[in-house]
Amino acid sequence: MSEKLYKYLREEVFPTPFCPGCGHGILLQTILRAIDELDIDIKKIVFVSGIGCAAWIPSPHFKADTLHTLHGRPLAFATGIRITRPDLEIMVISGDGDLGAIGGNHLIHTARRNLKIITICVNNSIYGMTGGQVSPTTPKDIITETSPFGNPEEPFDLCALVKSCGAEFVCRYTVFHTKPLKKSIQKAFQINGFSFIDVISPCVTHYGRRNKMPTLYDFYQFIIKNIISYEKAKSLNKEELKNKIIIGEYV
Amino acid sequence: MQGNIACAEGALAGGCRFYAGYPITPSSEIMEHMARRLKEVNGYFIQMEDEIASICSVIGASWSGIKAMTATSGPGFTLMLEGIGYAIMTETPCVIVDVQRQGPATGQATRPAQGDVMQARWGASGDYQIIALAPWSVEEMYYLTIEAFNLSEKFRVPTIVLSDEIIAHLKETLTIKEEVIIYEREKDINKPPFLGDGKVSPMPSFGEGANLLITGSTHNEWGVRKAFDPISQEKLTSHLIKKIKNCEEEILKYETYFIDDCDYLIIAFGSVARSALKAIQMLRKENIKVGLFRPVILWPSPIKKIKDLIKEKKIIVCEMNQGQLIEEVKKYKEEIFGLFKTRGEAIYPYEIYNFIKNL
């Protein structure tokens, strides 16, 4: 990591707890790069996270105010801060299970209220910290600890959901697209409303290992093979979009 | 003024400037009143999508440096317990009003009860101490809500006002004092914000440069997560309990009536204590000597204050449940009489009168 980012980190808590091959470290760095380039005072940002691997990106690593909350509830906590402190920026960083399952109701209502909260959904399509169970964004037929015969359910497209609720800015990238990802985080700071960035992050330990992608390189190949732009995806039907990862700006 | 309105006005007088809630009978008037009044005092109001979100945004507002509250009833309180546990763990001041109605579950939404005595005390997971207050009049509703904010800020603990449907919808006159004592939280960004080994630490807010690390996981005095360390876990739970227990003398509050010469002692709180006092007056006219002990603060329990009296007298615990507070009293004596009622009606004075006559 670039040394100029060290000032944003609590070095005493390193090394990070993330598994080898996890994408969360790349995202951690990309968030800090975005903030550094914008020259925003990190002490004027409150980082709110839920429970899960993703929630550990800001807490305890970021040397700023961090609120590590309850499973699924970071957006509800963030709402209380948003309303009372217009002087602060608020960034919620949490996982797909946290925001899309247990916190799904808070997600749709916060998007509907269109409050100025930057939400980064760290989407590894699985419950990592609890040992690799199926999540609401796990693609169909994928094997997890709680879908040993393949996921029987259809996954959520959280970007489409949040867009339909009235969010101001919605996009998806993967941790392998650090430049557009960084730009989208920077754009979110300028948005005067709810912004939602879905970041696909590989979980080699739980997702990859059980689905014939035992290394990060395998996962990278899988993602590169399956990404498709939002514009292009519009012309495809459901069957053609199976297992595809739609990237780009939804709104 | 109505009890619920007195509660809202008391909150404003106590410095509350943020309210988040979800509609539920019989507490809704508190939220409706706050929706109008907070705007007048430059405060903040939001109706959330559920009770869990309500308590969570209250905690967020509290760390933003604002005195915050929510109000609900039994089923909503059950949902809020998740956030209340988080507030206990992160030592976040906030006030939760529970206007009790008949349960379990939806029960009788418009009918009074006192069934949440134990839910308020033990509802969240883990080991902790909490503060709960039980007003018995509209006037006390006003002042105890102020008191709830002061205690909550001073001890950095979620504080519960256990109201009931009778007090909530009762209309009485109240006298508002011009000056009330308001406690403001201490701030110091250079001192650890958590775990003072039984002492309350200063609590900075967001955006003040404190680099706050707030977590519901086990943590040390600076908020650094210690999820695998047995010593940190022990220190944390012992601190959360000690900070209240060490100050019980200051916190405990109760009232006594006619206890000096009594043969029978009634223990009752909230609206039931009103009926008890009326029954005592009726019985004393017939020269039956009855006294009343009324816990004003339910948790921590002031019952220990009268343990000698409990041993000497015949004790009757009256409550609108099937026996919750009585368990606290039974710690000091086996043989305690209980007058319980869960019909969704008040315990009337004549019922207490008859009960004691027939003892």
Interface residues (C-beta under 8 A of the other chain):
Chain A: R10 V13 K43 K44 V46 V48 S59 P60 K63 A64 D65 T66 L67 H68 T69 L70 R73 A76 F77 A78 T79 G80 I81 I83 T84 R85 D87 L88 N105 H106 H109
Chain B: R17 F18 A20 Y44 I46 M48 E49 D50 I52 A53 S54 C56 S57 V58 I59 G60 A61 S62 W63 S64 G65 I66 A68 E82 G83 Y86 F206 G207 G209 A210 N211 L212 L213 I214 T215 G216 S217 G223 V224 R225
